[in-house]
Amino acid sequence: MASARTRIVRGAWCIVGVLAVALGGVGIIVPGLPTTVFFIIAAWAFSKSSPRLEAWVLGLPRIGPMVHDHRNGLGMPRRAKFLATAMIVLFAGASAWLVDSSVLRSAILATGAIGIAYITLRVPSKERVLAERAA
């Protein structure tokens, strides 16, 4: 009975990982949709379900190093933080401009502001973390 439950749980984590990879893949194509975050979630879910798929995510040429950096507590490179903030401003601003409802406009702008605050205040820059570790 325990092995059946284990297989179900591992299967559920694998499904979460596959969905995260799918969303991350869409994020590669669709501007404004995050990519790395979904691959970080996928690697985490695969670590609970499939070491082979986890290794695949970690081995992706452009994504794998960013997932490794996140796991090592290195945060984001300054350039990536700048680009993420710029994309939030661009897409939240355009979305707010396109909607007619002032309530929806306020919600969009507030969500964008929260995202910018999180990236700016909570996510360390890779360069700063490496400098602190070297000191």
URHU-V484928 format. One record per residue. N is the residue number from 1. RES is the residue in one small letter. SS is DSSP state (@ for helix, = for strand, . for the rest). OMEGA is omega in whole degrees, 0 to 359 (NA if undefined). Layout:
BEGIN
((N;RES;SS;OMEGA) (N;RES;SS;OMEGA))
END
This chain:
BEGIN
((1;m;.;182) (2;a;@;181) (3;s;@;176) (4;a;@;178) (5;r;@;179) (6;t;@;179) (7;r;@;179) (8;i;@;180) (9;v;@;178) (10;r;@;177) (11;g;@;178) (12;a;@;178) (13;w;@;179) (14;c;@;177) (15;i;@;176) (16;v;@;179) (17;g;@;180) (18;v;@;178) (19;l;@;179) (20;a;@;177) (21;v;@;179) (22;a;@;179) (23;l;@;176) (24;g;@;177) (25;g;@;176) (26;v;@;179) (27;g;@;176) (28;i;@;185) (29;i;@;186) (30;v;.;179) (31;p;.;178) (32;g;.;178) (33;l;.;183) (34;p;.;180) (35;t;.;187) (36;t;@;181) (37;v;@;181) (38;f;@;177) (39;f;@;174) (40;i;@;177) (41;i;@;179) (42;a;@;180) (43;a;@;178) (44;w;@;180) (45;a;@;179) (46;f;@;177) (47;s;@;179) (48;k;.;186) (49;s;.;187) (50;s;.;178) (51;p;@;180) (52;r;@;179) (53;l;@;175) (54;e;@;179) (55;a;@;178) (56;w;@;179) (57;v;@;181) (58;l;@;180) (59;g;.;178) (60;l;.;189) (61;p;.;184) (62;r;.;186) (63;i;.;185) (64;g;@;179) (65;p;@;179) (66;m;@;177) (67;v;@;176) (68;h;@;179) (69;d;@;179) (70;h;@;181) (71;r;@;180) (72;n;.;177) (73;g;.;183) (74;l;.;179) (75;g;.;183) (76;m;=;172) (77;p;.;180) (78;r;@;181) (79;r;@;179) (80;a;@;177) (81;k;@;178) (82;f;@;180) (83;l;@;178) (84;a;@;179) (85;t;@;179) (86;a;@;179) (87;m;@;177) (88;i;@;179) (89;v;@;182) (90;l;@;186) (91;f;@;176) (92;a;@;178) (93;g;@;179) (94;a;@;180) (95;s;@;180) (96;a;@;180) (97;w;@;184) (98;l;@;183) (99;v;.;181) (100;d;.;185) (101;s;.;179) (102;s;@;178) (103;v;@;179) (104;l;@;178) (105;r;@;179) (106;s;@;179) (107;a;@;179) (108;i;@;181) (109;l;@;178) (110;a;@;178) (111;t;@;177) (112;g;@;180) (113;a;@;177) (114;i;@;178) (115;g;@;179) (116;i;@;179) (117;a;@;180) (118;y;@;181) (119;i;@;184) (120;t;@;189) (121;l;@;187) (122;r;.;182) (123;v;.;181) (124;p;.;174) (125;s;=;183) (126;k;@;181) (127;e;@;180) (128;r;@;180) (129;v;@;180) (130;l;@;178) (131;a;@;179) (132;e;@;179) (133;r;@;180) (134;a;@;183) (135;a;.;NA))
END
